[in-house]
Amino acid sequence: MRHILIVNHNAGSVHHGPNFRSYYVARSLLEHGFRVTIVCSGFSHKLTKLPVIEGESHVEDVDGVRMIWLKMPVYRSSVQRLWNYAQFAMRLRRLDAIVPEPVDAVVCSSPPPYWIWACRHFTQQREIPLIFECRDLWPDVILETRRTAILNPAVWLMMLAERIAYRSADAVVAVNQEARKTMERRGLAKGKFHAIPNGVSLEADNAHESLSSSIRERLPSDDVFRVGYAGSLSRVYGLEYLLGAARLLCGQRVHFVLAGSGGDEQWLREQATGLDNVTFVGWIPKPQLHAFLSVVDVAYAGLLDIPSFAIGSDSTKVFEYLKAARPVVHALGAENSVIAEAGAGLHVPPENSEAIAKAVVKMRDLTQDKRDALGRAGLDYLKQYRTYEALGFQWKELLDSWGN
């Protein structure tokens, strides 16, 4: 049985919270006869349930996937977060001791790309393949969203790590085909690039729960058209423009319901001051997500209008919407909107409140049957192309290219 090691600082699971991609990839590889270990940080701001770590690490079997949580310092600021990253990188210098048993291939998952040095050393020592997985283009994303400056030494180190990854990895996986040209300009050899997009699992987490009474009590009445958003409350997802659309639609029996939490939650709540057609319901546990989406008429997903999102991103929340058979308003700069491809809703320009408002009104004016048809089209597309059960074949083919 081949053993695959995934190194992903902010890996999570359906039991611990996002990031879900590595967990789902691992689950899909189990179905193909692989054994998978994920080495990850015991603290990430995205985790909703932290693992209990009594010593320096904690090994846990999570639905058949072995997860090794490394004890890391808690962070509340950018400086503390960098210290957490530094500690994780230092611990990975002893990756050979953390994972002493035989390994057949390593997936170094970014962002951030700092782990490439440890993963490269590990694979060179053991003479096994190294796959660099780029889930988002860093540092491009954090520079374009103005979360840091180009003169920050951490950014320069990130840029160096990214280029070393392109040159030293045996294969590079991105979530979007459009990332290939950028990566090749930065040193990736032709023929090394593979696009394996995000998706969802229809089998791994199909246990749904009803909405809690505390959330249900905050929902608007059934006699309004409900626009739902579920995910991190961050400006990165264009939520200020969603609130702008809500402002334009005041008094038109359209209500916007935002579910989630995040670093920009307080700022967004302040932006919504005075809007009686906006409700924040807080974070919804994943088992209740399907129930939440089932009570909204249309779902919203968006990203800021920056180059990196057009070529290197693939938002997972969209697939949760499709899984719930909801029609979607998708505010995205990229031409390859999965919603447009699936015929599951409307694709509009990003950072454009008026366009979002017009799309919402257009959705509202459709008959229920037509909205249901859009939702079914999205679910059918998801089942055929974007389940991790299907995407697992692409990972298997990549790993099989080095032989059994």
Buried (B, 14 or more C-beta within 10 A) or exposed (E): EBBBBBBBBBBBBBBBBBBBBBBBBBBBBBBBEBBBBBBBBBBBBBBEEEBEBEEEBBEBEBBEBBBBBBBBBEBEEEEEBBBBBBBBBEBBEEBBEBBEEEBBBBBBBBBBBBBBBBBBBBBEEBEBBBBBBBBBBBBBBBBBBEEBEEEBEBBEBBBBBBBBBBBBBBBBBBBBEBBBEBBBEBEBEEEBBBBBBBBBBBEBBEEEEEBBEEBBEBBBEEEBBBBBBBBBBBBBBBBBBBBBBBBBBEEBEBBBBBBBBBEBBEBBBEBBEEBEBBBBBBBBBBBBBBBBBEBBBBBBBBBBBBBBBBBBBBBBBBBBBBBBBBBBBBBBBBEBBBBBEBBBBBBBBBBBBEBBBBBBBEBBEBEEEEBBBBBBBBBBBBBEBBBBBBBBEBBBEBBEEBEE
